[in-house]
Amino acid sequence: MATHYFLCDNCGLRLEDDNLKEHQCPQCKQGMRIEWPSYRKACGDYNFVSASLAINPSQAAAHRKLFPNVGVLPDGRLEFKSVRSHDKYLEATGFVKHPQKIKRRGVRIA
């Protein structure tokens, strides 16, 4: 059977189980959400928290009115439910997503 991972957003506890039924956190008694495998992320099913797009928590109410499909965490970081919602947000706000530059270690270019 496949193993599934469940995460409690309240206390951060992570469980693994082979059953897809709803789970309740044994520590804080809150509902737990399933963490889908990384191969599903390419399909658009994912939660992505962006620290680089964070806002001041005092602006959260105004932000929710402008962008109701974008979650705002208590610390001001933004949470996106899909790749499409992230891309639409960047387009609406005028932000540009640049590819990440990765340095190779141990390779010298003459």
ABEGO torsion letter per residue (X at the ends): XBBBBBBBAAAGBBBBBABABBBBBAAAGBBBBBBBBAAAAAAGBBBBBBAAABBBAAAAAAAAAABAABBBBAAGBBBBABAAAAAAAAAAAGBBBBBBBBBBBGBBBX
